[in-house]
Amino acid sequence: MPDYQAMYYQLFNAQTDAIRVLQTAQKKTEQMYIDSPKPDIVLLSSKAPKESINLISCKIG
């Protein structure tokens, strides 16, 4: 008969290790984002006529 307790502990420990690895990676990448230089935001104008923009927005929304 399989040792279900040992199987459970093996799986549980592997899952908690994986969660810990993912949380650490997330914290590191979030900190990289916070530490990165802020981008220059440029407002681009639309080349489409206003009528076509209104038609598109009416169909979507």
Backbone as a printed PyTorch tensor [residue, N CA C, xyz], in Angstrom:
tensor([[[  0.8490,  -1.1800,   0.0000],
         [  0.0000,   0.0000,   0.0000],
         [  0.8960,   1.2440,   0.0000]],

        [[  0.5450,   2.2470,  -0.8100],
         [  1.3560,   3.4620,  -0.8630],
         [  1.3330,   4.2060,   0.4740]],

        [[  2.4290,   4.8730,   0.7460],
         [  2.5210,   5.6770,   1.9600],
         [  1.9620,   7.0660,   1.6430]],

        [[  0.6580,   7.2280,   1.8510],
         [ -0.0180,   8.4600,   1.4860],
         [  0.4840,   9.6660,   2.2850]],

        [[  0.8500,   9.4350,   3.5270],
         [  1.3520,  10.5370,   4.3390],
         [  2.6610,  11.0660,   3.7510]],

        [[  3.5600,  10.1850,   3.3780],
         [  4.8300,  10.6010,   2.7750],
         [  4.5920,  11.2860,   1.4330]],

        [[  3.6430,  10.7530,   0.6580],
         [  3.3140,  11.3700,  -0.6270],
         [  2.7590,  12.7690,  -0.4190]],

        [[  1.8790,  12.9210,   0.5670],
         [  1.2790,  14.2150,   0.8610],
         [  2.3500,  15.2260,   1.2680]],

        [[  3.2210,  14.8160,   2.1860],
         [  4.2750,  15.7250,   2.6400],
         [  5.2090,  16.1160,   1.5010]],

        [[  5.5280,  15.1670,   0.6480],
         [  6.3950,  15.4510,  -0.4990],
         [  5.7470,  16.5070,  -1.4040]],

        [[  4.4880,  16.3120,  -1.7290],
         [  3.7750,  17.2390,  -2.6010],
         [  3.5840,  18.5970,  -1.9200]],

        [[  3.2030,  18.5980,  -0.6540],
         [  2.9930,  19.8430,   0.0780],
         [  4.2740,  20.6660,   0.1450]],

        [[  5.3850,  20.0180,   0.4630],
         [  6.6590,  20.7310,   0.5490],
         [  7.0860,  21.2850,  -0.8060]],

        [[  6.8750,  20.5350,  -1.8660],
         [  7.2260,  21.0190,  -3.2070],
         [  6.3650,  22.2210,  -3.5830]],

        [[  5.0850,  22.1800,  -3.2330],
         [  4.1900,  23.3010,  -3.5410],
         [  4.5800,  24.5540,  -2.7600]],

        [[  4.8750,  24.3940,  -1.4860],
         [  5.2530,  25.5670,  -0.7020],
         [  6.5890,  26.1320,  -1.1710]],

        [[  7.5150,  25.2650,  -1.5830],
         [  8.7930,  25.7460,  -2.1470],
         [  8.5370,  26.5320,  -3.4340]],

        [[  7.6610,  26.0290,  -4.2820],
         [  7.3520,  26.7010,  -5.5510],
         [  6.6910,  28.0570,  -5.2940]],

        [[  5.7900,  28.1090,  -4.3410],
         [  5.1300,  29.3730,  -4.0020],
         [  6.1540,  30.3820,  -3.5100]],

        [[  7.0640,  29.9240,  -2.6700],
         [  8.0980,  30.8060,  -2.1390],
         [  8.9880,  31.3500,  -3.2620]],

        [[  9.3510,  30.4950,  -4.2100],
         [ 10.1830,  30.9140,  -5.3460],
         [  9.4370,  31.9550,  -6.1770]],

        [[  8.1600,  31.7210,  -6.4580],
         [  7.3680,  32.6660,  -7.2460],
         [  7.1800,  33.9960,  -6.5240]],

        [[  6.9550,  33.9560,  -5.2240],
         [  6.7930,  35.1950,  -4.4650],
         [  8.0830,  36.0080,  -4.4580]],

        [[  9.2090,  35.3260,  -4.3250],
         [ 10.5040,  36.0100,  -4.3470],
         [ 10.7460,  36.6470,  -5.7050]],

        [[ 10.4440,  35.9260,  -6.7730],
         [ 10.6210,  36.4710,  -8.1180],
         [  9.7040,  37.6670,  -8.3340]],

        [[  8.4800,  37.5960,  -7.8470],
         [  7.5460,  38.7080,  -7.9970],
         [  8.0570,  39.9360,  -7.2500]],

        [[  8.5320,  39.7530,  -6.0300],
         [  9.0510,  40.8830,  -5.2580],
         [ 10.2450,  41.5270,  -5.9600]],

        [[ 11.1390,  40.6950,  -6.5110],
         [ 12.3160,  41.2280,  -7.2040],
         [ 11.9240,  42.0240,  -8.4450]],

        [[ 10.9780,  41.4900,  -9.2300],
         [ 10.5850,  42.1970, -10.4470],
         [  9.7890,  43.4650, -10.1270]],

        [[  8.9920,  43.4360,  -9.0650],
         [  8.2900,  44.6470,  -8.6540],
         [  9.2860,  45.7220,  -8.2390]],

        [[ 10.3260,  45.3190,  -7.5230],
         [ 11.3400,  46.2790,  -7.1130],
         [ 12.1030,  46.8110,  -8.3170]],

        [[ 12.3640,  45.9640,  -9.3050],
         [ 13.0110,  46.4140, -10.5420],
         [ 12.1520,  47.4670, -11.2240]],

        [[ 10.8470,  47.2530, -11.2480],
         [  9.9260,  48.2120, -11.8600],
         [  9.9420,  49.5280, -11.0970]],

        [[  9.8970,  49.4500,  -9.7760],
         [  9.9020,  50.6550,  -8.9500],
         [ 11.2040,  51.4380,  -9.1360]],

        [[ 12.3150,  50.7380,  -9.2340],
         [ 13.6200,  51.3750,  -9.3560],
         [ 13.9340,  51.8700, -10.7640]],

        [[ 13.1710,  51.4530, -11.7530],
         [ 13.4650,  51.8330, -13.1330],
         [ 13.1470,  53.3120, -13.3580]],

        [[ 13.8530,  53.9350, -14.3190],
         [ 13.5740,  55.3470, -14.6060],
         [ 12.1680,  55.5070, -15.1760]],

        [[ 11.5640,  56.6000, -14.8550],
         [ 10.2050,  56.8660, -15.3290],
         [ 10.2350,  57.1780, -16.8230]],

        [[  9.3130,  56.6290, -17.5930],
         [  9.3090,  56.8630, -19.0400],
         [  8.7980,  58.2700, -19.3790]],

        [[  9.2710,  58.7790, -20.4960],
         [  8.7320,  60.0280, -21.0180],
         [  7.4380,  59.7000, -21.7460]],

        [[  6.3610,  60.3040, -21.3450],
         [  5.0630,  60.0310, -21.9510],
         [  4.8160,  61.0540, -23.0490]],

        [[  4.5090,  60.5490, -24.2300],
         [  4.2640,  61.4030, -25.3810],
         [  2.8330,  61.1670, -25.8490]],

        [[  2.0750,  62.2370, -25.9810],
         [  0.7070,  62.1380, -26.4540],
         [  0.7150,  62.1640, -27.9770]],

        [[  0.2240,  61.1090, -28.5850],
         [  0.1670,  61.0240, -30.0420],
         [ -1.2170,  61.4220, -30.5090]],

        [[ -1.2650,  62.1680, -31.5860],
         [ -2.5640,  62.5610, -32.1190],
         [ -3.0390,  61.4980, -33.1050]],

        [[ -4.3410,  61.3840, -33.2090],
         [ -4.9350,  60.4200, -34.1240],
         [ -4.9760,  61.0090, -35.5280]],

        [[ -4.6700,  60.1740, -36.5040],
         [ -4.7250,  60.6260, -37.8910],
         [ -6.0900,  60.3540, -38.5140]],

        [[ -6.9140,  59.5870, -37.8300],
         [ -8.2420,  59.2480, -38.3520],
         [ -9.1870,  60.4250, -38.1480]],

        [[-10.0880,  60.6370, -39.0830],
         [-11.0800,  61.7030, -38.9070],
         [-11.9640,  61.3980, -37.7060]],

        [[-12.5020,  62.4410, -37.1030],
         [-13.3280,  62.2750, -35.9070],
         [-14.5490,  61.4100, -36.1710]],

        [[-15.1020,  61.4590, -37.3950],
         [-16.2880,  60.6580, -37.7070],
         [-15.9950,  59.1700, -37.5670]],

        [[-14.8480,  58.7270, -38.0720],
         [-14.5400,  57.3020, -37.9970],
         [-14.2580,  56.8780, -36.5610]],

        [[-13.6950,  57.7780, -35.7640],
         [-13.4630,  57.4550, -34.3470],
         [-14.8010,  57.2730, -33.6460]],

        [[-15.7620,  58.1440, -33.9270],
         [-17.0820,  58.0320, -33.2980],
         [-17.7820,  56.7400, -33.7280]],

        [[-17.6510,  56.3480, -34.9920],
         [-18.2690,  55.1080, -35.4510],
         [-17.6600,  53.8980, -34.7610]],

        [[-16.3620,  53.9040, -34.6240],
         [-15.6850,  52.7800, -33.9650],
         [-16.1210,  52.6910, -32.5070]],

        [[-16.1500,  53.8190, -31.8220],
         [-16.5210,  53.7960, -30.4140],
         [-17.9840,  53.3920, -30.2320]],

        [[-18.8430,  53.7270, -31.1850],
         [-20.2530,  53.3350, -31.0840],
         [-20.4100,  51.8300, -31.2470]],

        [[-19.6470,  51.2300, -32.1240],
         [-19.7450,  49.7880, -32.3420],
         [-19.2190,  49.0150, -31.1530]],

        [[-18.1470,  49.4860, -30.5380],
         [-17.5490,  48.7910, -29.3900],
         [-18.3700,  49.0200, -28.1410]],

        [[-18.6770,  50.2510, -27.8550],
         [-19.3390,  50.5880, -26.5900],
         [-20.7510,  50.8050, -26.8150]]])
